[in-house]
Amino acid sequence: MVEPTPSSGEVLTALLERVYVLNRLASTRTPGGHSPSYYRVLGLLTDHGSQRVGDLAAAAHMSQPGMTKTINLLVDQGFATRSHDPDDSRVTLVTITDAGREQIRTRAEEIVDRLLTDVEPLSESERRTLQETVRILESRIPGASAPHERDR
């Protein structure tokens, strides 16, 4: 019996649920010593460059005081810097440092290493199917491509 074709909403729901599970597995299998919001902020700075504190808080779904605390930690550890916006000296911009980029790259490698055992048994055909899924999402969803691919 042929299964009915799921609606776009059903496919998106299933995909989001699996991404959520992957994120939880990454979090539990690779404890990084910091909260997920810490890595989210580094990721946002990597993807979008220098950001205003308020914009970072909104993008990370954090309160401004919570974002300030996270930024203080990142700055203290040398993973980010603060500077004044050249267009408005009242505004503070946060910028990721090379050490911050290395931190997020290392974290991503740790996560891949820990989750690889679940993916390695996939057949070549299954890997191609997943890669095609990634390609489709990148072509249909604005901002879904990897940062290094958007810069090309």
Helices and strands as residue ranges (DSSP letters): H 8-29, H 36-48, E 51-52, H 53-60, H 64-76, E 80-85, E 88-96, H 98-119, H 124-140, H 147-150
